[in-house]
Amino acid sequence: MMQGASIYYFARGLAKRNYFTSRDLARFAYQQARFRLLAAENAGTVSRAKSTALAFIAGWKVEEMERLCEEIFDELMADRIWSGTLALAQLHLDAGQRVWLVTAAPVELGRIMAARLGLTGAIGTVAEIEDGVYTGRLVGDLMHGPEKAQAITALAAAEGLDLQRCAAYSDSINDTPMLSTVGYAVAVNPDSALRREARKCGWEIRDFRSARKAAKVAIPAALATGAVIGGLATYSAMRKRRRRLRPDDAQASS
């Protein structure tokens, strides 16, 4: 969905606001790059990432987090959304389908992104809250790898959807479990490992990293119930009647 990782840009926005230092940001960027490269094969990397994922927000008020998410998305992320991926999501919406963003980033950031982009809702990593303040601990697991597959499976069960009539889109090999869960998997702007996996599995590959390719956007006519998109992933499902949900309608699925 985005050029780069949303959580990195969020951290960059926090550094600009002196929530932490430029050195902290550089270390965070290195950790994110290492996590992306190694997490698919190294369970220890995921475990360490989980233990520190949202520790930096311990003591923050929820309303402060939401305000920062809005400001930083508008400031640093909005212009980095791939136009081709957004157009693809819009085609699903125009076809009467619902589209969810599925991301390892904090769910608050995911919801802001979904709302700004006109998507149905978001599923993301959930931070524990006590008395309106973050504890720094997670509720459940980091929304990564198998957790994304489990999350969309739970969403499909709650919404009465047939996953074999839904689709998933991702740019990362780490999302292979999610891509393998649906009937229609697409590698979008894929990393090299995902490109190889997509070829092996016979998944479609789309690359929006050039204007020429970005213009070639379409959804399959046979797709009856929906889809999931991006390295931030998106998930969509057909309504019995054609209408778009408000973002708030999907929050229970997060």
ZIRA-V800297 format. One record per pair of residues at least 12 apart in sequence whose ideal C-beta (glycine too) atoms are under 6 Angstrom apart, sorted by the first residue. I is the first residue (numbers start at 1). J is the second residue. Records with the same first field share a line. If there is no record, write none. Layout:
I = J  J
This chain:
1 = 85  230  232
2 = 80  81  232
3 = 80
5 = 32
6 = 105
7 = 105
8 = 29  32
9 = 76  77
10 = 72  109
11 = 25  28
13 = 72  76
35 = 49
39 = 174
40 = 173  174
50 = 142
53 = 142
54 = 127
55 = 136
57 = 134
58 = 134  136
60 = 134
61 = 132  133
62 = 129  132
65 = 108
66 = 108
69 = 108  109  112
70 = 112
73 = 112  113
82 = 208
83 = 214
84 = 208  214  217
85 = 188  208  229  230
87 = 217
88 = 217
89 = 229  234
91 = 219
92 = 227  236
93 = 244
96 = 238  239  242
97 = 226  236  238
98 = 120  236  237  245
99 = 119  120  234  236
100 = 120  121  123  235
101 = 113  114  119  122  232  234
102 = 123  148  233  235
103 = 124  232
104 = 125  143  144
105 = 124
106 = 124  125
107 = 124  126  254
110 = 122  124
114 = 247
115 = 247
120 = 245  250
121 = 247  250  251
122 = 254
123 = 151  254
124 = 143
125 = 142  143
126 = 139
145 = 174  177
146 = 177
148 = 178
149 = 177  178  181
152 = 235
155 = 253
159 = 237
161 = 225  237
162 = 225
163 = 181  182
164 = 183
165 = 183  224  225
166 = 182  225  226
167 = 182  184  227
168 = 182  185  228
169 = 186  188  228  229  230
170 = 231  233
171 = 188  189  190  231
172 = 191  231
173 = 191  193  194
176 = 197
184 = 223
185 = 203
186 = 204  206
187 = 203  205
188 = 206
189 = 207  208  209
225 = 237  238
226 = 238
